Amino acid sequence: MPKVGLRPFLSEDTPVLAAIFVASIEELAEDDYSDAQREAWASAAEDEGKFGKRLAGQLTLVATVGGSPVGFVSLKGKDHLDLLYVHPGFARQGVATALCDALEKLAGARGTMSVTVEASDTAEPFFVKRGYSGQQRNTVSIGDEWLTNTTMKKSLNGETPGQPS
């Protein structure tokens, strides 16, 4: 397993993170979504300026190996994991785990009791292993395509999601 470093997002990361976003969708989600669905989903990174603003407007952490970005995660608001993408060449090597561990720790330190995520069908098993539980299935329209995902929630204080804290 490579040694993963974590650091805050820098605006100059935008082009490489956009490429990671697209490559991750194209390769890792191939078994769960059609070509047209993946193309529509990946189109969110076509406008790099807009994509960079989205990352800059959230708490975004970048995972690096040997100083080069290999993945990223972002927290929208105080409790919503918005984006988690890892370059396919570094998938299943602990990068997403390192990113999520850090993001959940930061959210908890800010007083957040639980974190939610709209997990793709590809990512759902990863989040289940991390203690997230499904709350509801969603259908999302992107252009002419419909994609499914699952709203999932994880308590950061050891309580069962959906239970009063």
Order of alpha helices (4+ residues) and beta strands (2+ residues): beta-alpha-alpha-alpha-beta-beta-beta-alpha-beta-alpha-beta-beta
